[in-house]
Amino acid sequence: MKVTIRSVAKLAGVAPSTVSHYLNQSAPISPVTAQSVERAIVALNYRVNLGARSLRVRKTHSIGLVIPNISTPFFGELASVIENALWDRDYQTLLCISQRDVERELLQLANLVSRQVDGILLAYTSEQTKAIRFSKEIAVPFVFIDRSVPGEYSVATDNYHGGQLAARHLVELGHRCIGMLCGEAEIQNVAERIDGFQTELRRSGFEVSPAYMLHGRQELQLGIRVAELLAMEPRPTAVFATNDIVAVGAWRTLLEAGFRVPQDFSNVGFDDIEISRFLVPPLTTVGQPTSEMGAKAVDLLLQLMSHQAEDGNKVATNFLIAPTLFIRGSTTTPSTNK
Ligand code: RIB
């Protein structure tokens, strides 16, 4: 059965004109009513007919930014860069934290639309996200950050190349048996890091066997599992953590187990969060160009907003920014080669 504005209105317990006001942002509606409408839209999977919608002219000078969490330093740093860049351009940032919950993420996006933001930036939380479809159904300019989304506008690091840089560095140092700590490998950007790392290793005649790849969340706790790698036979001489926070988490376990970094065990991360530069020795890591990523995403979004009125056929682009390998004190030649 076709889902219409009427069906949405009925489920939400409001008049069809209220749903229309919500969708077209043509009149203010209360947050409670907006939330009922959002829930009904989600429940009925209502698809908005963009062709029938009038373009908005009113601007609120506010931008929605949705990120998975704020406890991970990478997202804190990225949010700060974006907030600053928007502030400099006279925009207020409405920050939402999806707490790694796809339903919450979707409701937050719908809520931002009802608050009439002028644009949205999103780092989605999982490949199960409903945000990609949602972004196609709204008339609000939308840019994905930190993940590439085919057919949509996005700004991300070249994660595949980043994985290659890490692998090349370890191979050049002489490491042959390497472990991996994979933080949320199902997310496209991390999957690409792993792919780049493995492909580069294979090119040199090596690879990380699945038993040496430990999986978990992008959190300090995953780093603790480096203990499992230390117990393996043959024991790896290095680890590649797909996120700095995980590499930082591995640090204490390595020291407590009596391993010196880097003499006994090399540790490489990915991100270049601030704290990685303050470890002793500092962490070798593949740096994400966080400032550049944030600035580029803001530029792109503002560009889309200014072209919104004439943007009939969008030609979406996935911008990839090159990572940089920062060679610091946490990596060296394996002791077996010395
Ligand atoms: O620790 C946060 C990580 O998740 C980063 O590597 C970033 O790219 C994100 O996807």
Residues whose N, C-alpha, C, O or C-beta is under 5 A from the ligand:
A	BS01	RIB	T72 F74 D146 N189 Q218 T242 N243 F270 D271
